[in-house]
Amino acid sequence: MIEQLVLPDVQQSEDIRGIELWKVGVKNFEIPMQLTQKNGEKQSVHAIATMSVGLSKNRKGVHMSRFVLQLSEWSRSRTFELDLRPFLQEARDRLDAQSAHVELDFRYFIEKKAPVTGLSAPMAFGCKFDASLLRNGNEEDYRFILSVAVPIGNLCPCSKEISDYGAHNQRAFIRAQALLDTSSNAPIVWIEDLIAALEEAASCPVYPFLKRPDEKHVTETQYENPKFVEDVIRDATLVMRDFAGIKGFSLEVEAFESIHDHNAWAAHRENFHETS
């Protein structure tokens, strides 16, 4: 019979400095992740995970391997939904913690049709899930932020007004962080719907695939719908205010200028605090 080696568990030892830590965990752990699309089908994405728990003042450390183990198990057998409470509760149980937090950065693909020909191709959008679960006495405080980065096309109103012909345009991004309503009867906020709604705030959406009739349409649509970054972020604010299932948000619009060596930028937030 092989004698089992008993190794000391240093993480479980006591710390005497009296400092409770907000977050301790792993960062930049890459996993495959299954998501449910609005049409009910599954999409497999490559995610970069950051996962942590709060550490009590009398504990020296946490078992880092347990984060990796849980992320690996879920990536093989579970779908990562907008309700990540079961995932975070499991993390707290595994690590005997009062709070748990997970961030999942990924590229989400949406099949996007060209505006005239209707020909389509997949287009990738940067997205992020940011979820936390905190035990506060007998209460559970669950917080979920859905982030999307939406590329758009913009045309400068000033350039159009002062030029005898033409106007300068630029590709821009709307970056939105949506604090979701996590109550039991709240509507689902689909990534597809949020992206489509934010695209309406632009001079024109951008597309992965354009034939000449599509390119003519996009160029003329931008020209007839000029917007500053200030216009875009105000229109995006109206979108977020009226979007069912969102109770707070942070917005940023950045235009990659075509006639300057700097970018135009605007930011706004309502009922939103990043710390969780």
N, C-alpha and C positions, 0 to 999 in steps of 0.2 A: 504494500500500500504506500502510495506517494504521500509524504507529509506536506500538508498545505502550509504555505508560507504566510504568516500574518504580518501585514505591513502597517505601520503607523498611519493614522488619518490626521494629517496636520491641519487640514481645512476645518475640521471639527473642534479644534482646540480653542481655548478661550482667549479673547483679546481684551487687554485691560486699559486701552486708551479712551474708551467711552465715546467712540465716534460711529454713529450710524451712517451707512453709505446709501446714497440714493439709488444707484444702479451699478451692478457688477455682473459681467457676463462675457459673451463672445461677440465679435464684430467681423463683418466681411466673410461670413460662412456661406458658401455657394451651394445651392440645392436646386433640383428640379421641383416644380410646384404645379399642382393641378388647380385650375380655377373653373368655375361655372360661368359660361357666357350667358347673355340675355336670352339667346335662343335655346338654352337648355343643354347645349353641347359643352364638352370639356375642352379646355385649352391648356396645354403644357407649356410652362414658361420657365426661363432660367432666372432664379431669384437670388439676391444677395441679402442675407439675413443678419440682423443685429438683435440679440436676445439677452435679456438681463432680468435680475430680480433685485429687490432691496435687501441689504444685508444688515442685520441687527448689530448693535454696538458691541455685544459680547461674543460675536462669532468672528473667527480669524479670516475665514474665506468661504467660498462656495465650490462645489464640485463642477468644474467647467465641462467635464465630459457629459454630464447629464443634459446640458443644453444641446450639444451635438447629437446625442442619442435621440432626444425627443424630436428635433427637427428632421432627422433622418427617418425616423419611424413615420412621422406624419407625411413626409414627402413621398413615401412609398405606398401608403394605404389610405390617406385622407385627402379631402378637398379643402383648400384654404378659403373659407367664406368670409363675408363681411362681419359675421358674428364669430369672433375669435375667443369668446369667453371660455369655452371648454379647453382650448389650447392653453390659455393663460392660467386657468385653474389647475390644470395638470402640472404646469411649470411650478406653480407655488407649492403644490403637494410634493413634487419630487425634491424640491430644494428647501422645504420648510420655511417659506418666506411669506411676508405680508403683502408684497406687491410683485407684479410681473409685467414685463414690457417686451414687445416684439415689433421690429420694423422689417418690412419685406419690400425691397426695391426690385422692380422687374419691368420688362418691355412687354406690352400687351398689344396683340395684333387684331386689327379690325379690317374686314374686307370693305374697301372703299371704291365706289363707282365714280368714273369720270362723269362730269356734269352734262355732257351732250351725247356722247357715244354710248355711255352706260357700261363701257368696258371697265373691268375691276381688277384690283390687285391688293394684296395685303399691305397695310400700313401700320408701322409700329409706333406706339405712344409710351412715353415714360410714365410709369405709375408707381405708387407706393402705398402700402398699408402700414399704419402706425397705430398700434393698439396697446392699451394698458388696463390692468385690473388691480385695484387697490382695496384692501380690506380696511374699512374705517369703522371700528367698533363692530356692530352687528350689520352694518351696511356694506354693500359692494359698489364701488365706484368704477364703472366701465366706460372707457373713452376710446373712440375710434375715429381716426382721421384718414380720409381717402385723398390722395394727391394725384393730380394728372398734369402733364406738360403737353400743351396743345400747340403745334406749329400752325401759323396762320400767315396770310398775305395782307399787307397794308399799303396804302398809297397816301402820300402826304397832301393834305388839303391846301397848305400854303404853297407848295410847289405847283399844284394844279392851278391855283388862283393867279399866280404871278407869271407863269410861263406862257409864251405864245403857242407852244405846242408841247405835248407830253407832260409828264410829271414823274418824279422819282418815287419808286416803291421799294419795299424791303420785306424780307421774311422776318417774322416775329414769333414770339412764344407767349402764350397765356399760361402761367403756372398757377394752379389753384390748389389750395388745401381746404377740404370740406370737412367740418366737424359734424359727424352724422348724428341724427336722432336715433338712439339705441333702445328706445322703449319698444315694448313687445308689439304694438300696433303700428309702428312707423313703417312707411313704404320703403321698399328696397331702392337704393340708389345704384343704378347700373352704370358701369364705366362708359359703356357705349352712349347712353343718354346724356351723361354729363359732358362728354367730349363734344357731341353734336350740338348741345345747347351753347357751349362756349364758342364754338366756331361761328355762331350767328353774330357774335360781337365783333367780328373782324370785317375788314373790307371784303375779304373773300377767303374761303378755306383753301388749303393746299392739298394736292393729290399726289399719289404715288405714280400715276400713269395718266398721260394726256396725249391724245391725238390732236392734229391741227384744229379741228372744230372746237375741241375742249380748251385748247390754249387760247383761242380767240375769245371764247366765253369768259375764261378766267381773267384775261387781260382787261377786257371791257367792263367786267363786273367790278374789278378793283377801281378802275378809273371813274365809274359812276358812283362809287361808294367810298370816298376818301375819308380817312380817319387818322387823327393823332393817337399816340399811346394813351393820352388822357381820355379820348373818346372811347377807345376800346375798353379801358378798365372801368369806366362808368357804365357802359353797356353790359360788361361782364358782371358788375355788381348787381345790376337789375336781374340778371339771369340767376345769380346765386341766391338773392333774396327770395325769389319766387319758386325756387326748386324744392319740391316736396321731399322731406327727409333730411334736409340740411338745416342745422340750427345755428351755425356760425361758419365763418370762412376767412381765409387770407388769400389775396390775389396779388400777382405780379405780372406786368407786361413789359417785355423787353424787345425792342426793335433793333435788328442788326442793320444799321444805316448803310445805304449804298453810296452816299456822297460825303460821309464824314468818317473819321477814323475812331469814332466813339459810338456808343449805343444810346438810344433814347429809352427811358425807363420810367415806370410808375408803379406804385404799390398802394394797397388799401386792405383793411381788414375790419370785420364787424363780428362782435361776440366770439372772439377767438383768442385763445391763449395757448402758446406752444408747449409750455411746461406741463408735464403729466407724470 
